[in-house]
Amino acid sequence: MLDAYLHVFLFRYILLLIVFIESFYLLLFYNRIHVNGATNLRLTLFFIFCLYFVGYRQWWIEDVFGDSIRYGKAYLEFSLYKSWDFETYKEYGFWLLTYLCRWLGLSVEMFFLVCAFLYLFPLFVSSYKLSKQYPHLIILFIVTTMSFYMYAVDGIRNGISTSFLILAFVNYRNTLRFFIYSLIAFSFHYSAVWPFSFFCIAILYPKVKLYLFAWVFSVFCGFMLSGYIKNLLLIIPFLNEKAESYLTGTVSLSMFSKVGFRWDFVLYSSLPIWFSSYFYFIRSYRNDFYNKLFSCYLLSNMLWVFINEVPFSNRFAYLSWFMMPLLIVYPMIDMKYFNYRYTSISIVLIGYYLFTIIL
């Protein structure tokens, strides 16, 4: 097992090499790009690469892998003979996963590999579902997102939950699959009910312009009325004790470098909004799935904007940020008449990941 710091270093810079290779390949051989055995092999190898660097690690190094140490200790202390208590094990999907892994006698390292598989597999399947021709580009944008690794090794339940939620979104036309994958997402982290609800609103009431106006207005309200809105949100029973501790600031701030209204997070959140607005308003790009995803992002991010000044608000921001890579890459690969498509994808991909590394 690699040293924790070396582990993360190798993942970042091997991934950077992959990004450059894929980008140059896209520029040089764009007229020969099609799905074949070699493409599927590359996807398989990339999946194995991600599985290893996400799942097989020194999980006890808290400075590098965050809450992994708490997940690991909880797994080791888990008892097969303890009765199930809903108040203790609210996310029954994760409880069932833990129970099965303990029952099979898996080590804690194998447990993290299983968690990594559940995090990655829905993302790879979703990428292939969205584009048979460019699944490797979609998954590259997902993996190079700033929050990807954080929720692979730190917010593990949240990461698995949103992966299944993406799989639900891309299957929204199939009602049964849509609800099954969503239920799986809820069972790992019930905060997924927020983006799920907003996606359903987007299905029933597809008004992108209205949601965009509401998001802009929410930035003003979040800045001017954040304290009042925060107190209102604490009334909602859905917010569990941990979420409440984030809102009230009773948790330790040692890992939170900045408090107050997070203009840096707002600007980061606005990147896919500017990008999507360009395609929607200027290029008149219309795609049913994309419009719903854009609407869902606006509504989900709007919820976070109201409380973005509180400590650890990134935990709430992720309920929209997990959609960010799809909003950026999907119109570029889906538009039939998009000049300089491959040049644009290459430049955006390289810039996107360099931005992630710098931050």
N, C-alpha and C positions, 0 to 999 in steps of 0.2 A: 504494500500500500504506500502510495507516494506521500511525502511530506505535504501538509495541508496548503502551505503557501506556494510550494512548487506545483501542486495539483491545480490550483486556481490559475497560476501563471501560465502553465502549459495549455489549459483549456482556452484561455483568452487568446493566446497568440497562435495556437494551432488553428483555432477558429478564424482568426484574422487571415492566416495563410489560405485557408479554404475559401474565404470571402474573395480574396484577390484572385485566386485561381479560377473560381467560378465566374467572376466578373470579366476577366480577360477571355475566358472561354466563350462567354456570351457575346463579347464584342467581335471575336475572330471567327466564330463558327455559328452565328445566329441562324444562317440559312440552312443549317443541318440539324437544328434542334428538334427532336421528337422523342417520344417515349419509346424506349427499347430495353433490351436486357441490361445494357450498360447503365442506363439511367436508374433502373430499379436496383441494380447492384450498388450504385453510388448512394442511393437512398438508404439501403440496408446497412451499408458500412457507416454512413453518417448517423444512423439510429444507434448502432452499437457504440460508436464514439461518444455520443451524447449520454447513452445509458451508463457507460463506465464513469464518465466524469461527473455525472449528476448523482449516481447511486453508490459508487464504491469509493469511499473517502474516509478520512479521519474525523468522524462525526463528533467526536468529543472536544474538538478545538473550537470553542465558542466564538473566539475573535474572528474566525474565518467563516464558520458555518452556522452561526447564530443559534436558532432554536433547535437545531439538530440534536444538541446534547440533551435537551429536555425530552424530545421525542425518543431518543435512545434509552434514557433512564426510565421513562414511563413504560417502554416496551419490555425492558428487563424486569421491571417490577410488576408487570401485568400478571394477574392470576387467572387461570382457566376456571377456577372453582368459585370465583367471586360472582355473586348474582349481579345481573345487569341492572344498573341504576341509571334511569334516564337523566336525572339531574347531573350525574357525573359523566355519562357518556351520551351527550346530546347528539353528536354526529354518529348515528348508528352505523353508517357505511364504514367509517374509519374504525369504529369499535369492532365490527365484524372482520375487517381486514386484519386487525391486530390479533383477534382471537384465532383466526385461521392460521396465521403465520406462527403463533405460539403453539397451537395444536400440532402443526407439522414439525415443530422443533427447529424452526429456522433461526439462525443467528441474527443478531441485530444488524450485521452488515448485509445479510440477505434480505432482511426486512426493508432496509433502505433501497436496495435494488428493486424490490417489488414496488415500492412507492414511486421510484423513478420511472419504472415501466408504465405505471398507471398515469403518471404525469405526461410522459412523452407519447405514448401510443395514440391517444385520442388526437393529439396535435398532428401527427404524421398522417393519420387516417383523414382528418379534416382537410389537410393540404391536398391530398390526392383527390378528395371529393370535390374540392373547389376548382381544381385544374388538373386534368389528365396530362396536359403538356408541360406545365411548369410547377409541379409539386415541390421540386427541390428548391425553387426560388422562394416559394411561400414559407417553407419550413426554415429556410435560412433567415428570412426576415424575423420570424418568430423567435428563433434561438439567439439572434443578435440583439434582441430588445433588452433594454437596460434592466427591466424587472424579471426577465426570464430566469436567470440563475438564482436570484434572491428567493423566488418562490419555488425553486427546485430544492433548495437546501435549508431554507429558513421557514417560510410560511408554507409548509408542505401540504397541509390539508387544504388551504386556500388554493394552492397551485393545482392540485389534482381536481378540485371542484371546478375551477374555471376552465380547465382543459376539457372536461366533459361538457361544460356549458357551451364551449365553442363547437364541439361535436353536435350538440343539440341544435345550435343555431344553423349550422350548415345543412341540417336535416329538417328544417322547419316545415318543409312542404309535406313531409311524412309525419302526420300528427302523432302516431304511436311512438315512433323513434324519438321525436322531439320531446315528448313528455317522459319517456323512459330515461333518456340521457340526462334530462333536467333533474329528475328524481335522484339519480345517482350523484349528480353535482350537489344537490341539497344535503344528501346523506354524508358527504365529506365536509361540507362547510355551508351552514344554512344561510350565510350572508349572500349566497348565490341567488337567493330569491329576489334580490333587488334588480340585478341586470336581467334576470329572467322576466320579471314583471314588466320592466321597461321594454323588453323586446316584444312581449305580447301587446303592449300599448302601441308599439310601432306597427305591428301587424294589423291591429284593429283601426288605428288612426294614423296613417302615414303622412305626416306633415313636417317635412324636413325644415322648411323655412321657419315654422312656428317654434320648433325645438331649438333651432339655432338662435333665434331672438331670445328665447327663454334662457339659454346658456349665457349669452352676453349680459342679460339683466341679472342673472344669478351672481356674476362676478361683482357687480356693483353692490348687490344685497349682501353678499358674503363679506365684503370689505366693511360696509357701513353697519351691518346688523349682526355680525358674527356671534357676539356674546348672547344676544337674545335668542337667536336661532339654535345655538348650542343647548341652551336650557330647555327649549321646546323638544329637541331631539331626545334628551334624556328621559322624557316622559314615555317614549315609545317602548313597550315591553320587549320588543324584538331585540333591542340592544342588550347583549349579555353583560356579565360583570366585567369581563375583560375589555369589551368595547367601551363600557362606561368609564373604566379607569383611564382609557385613552382620552376620552372627552373631558374628564374632570382634571386630568393631569396628575393623578395619584400614583402613576407608575414612575419608575426611575427614568430620569431624562439623560442618563449618562450616554445612551446610544443615540440621542437625538441632538443634532448639532445646532438646530435653529428653531426658535419658536416665533409666534406672530403670524401675520398674514403671509402665506407662502407664494409670493409673486413668481419665484423661480419654478414652483410646481405648476402654477397656472400657465406660465409660458410653455412649459414642457407639455402640459395637457392640451394646449392649443395647437400644437404642431399637426396632429392628424386632422384637426378641424380646419386649419388653413388648407391643408392638402386636399381634403375631401371637398371643401368648398370650391377649390379651383376646378376640380373635375365636374362637380355638380352644376355650378353656375356658369363657368366660363367655357368648359368643354361640353356642356350639356350631356354629361354621362348619366345614363339612367339604367340601373340594374336593380331588380326587386330586392335581392338579398342585400346588396350594398346599401341601398337606401334605408332598409330596416336596421342594419348594423350601425350606420351612421347616426340614425335617430336614437338607437339604444345607447350609443356612446355619449351623445349629448345629454341625455336624461340622466345616465349613471354618473357622469362627471359633474353634472349640475348638483347632484346630491352631495358630492364631496366638496365642491366649491363653498357651499354654505358653512362647512366646518373645517376648512383647510388650515386654519390657524392653530388648531389644537395639536398637542404632541402626538406623534405617530399617525398623523392623518394619511400617510402614504398607504396604511393598511386599508383605508376606505377608498383611496384613489385607485388602488389596484382593481377595484370592481369595475372600472372603466378602462384602465391602462392595458388590461390583457387583450383588448380588442384593437389596440393601436397598430400592430404590424399588419393586420389584415386590411385596415383602412388605408394604409400607405401603399401596399404592394398590389392589392387586388385590381384596382382600376387600370394600372399600368399593364397588367398581363391580360386583362379581359377586353379592353377596347380594341376593336378590329382595325380602326383607322387612327393609329396613334403614331405620329412621326417620331423618329429617333427612339423608338420603344426600348431597344436593347441598350443603347447608350444611356438613356435615362435610368433604366433599372440598375445598370452597373454603377453609375455615379451615385445614385441614391443609396444603394446597398452599402457601398464603401463608406460614404459619408455617415450613414445611419449607424454603422458599427463603430467607426472612429469616434463618433459622438458618445456612444455607450462606454467605450474604453476611457475616454477623457474624463467623463463624469464618474 
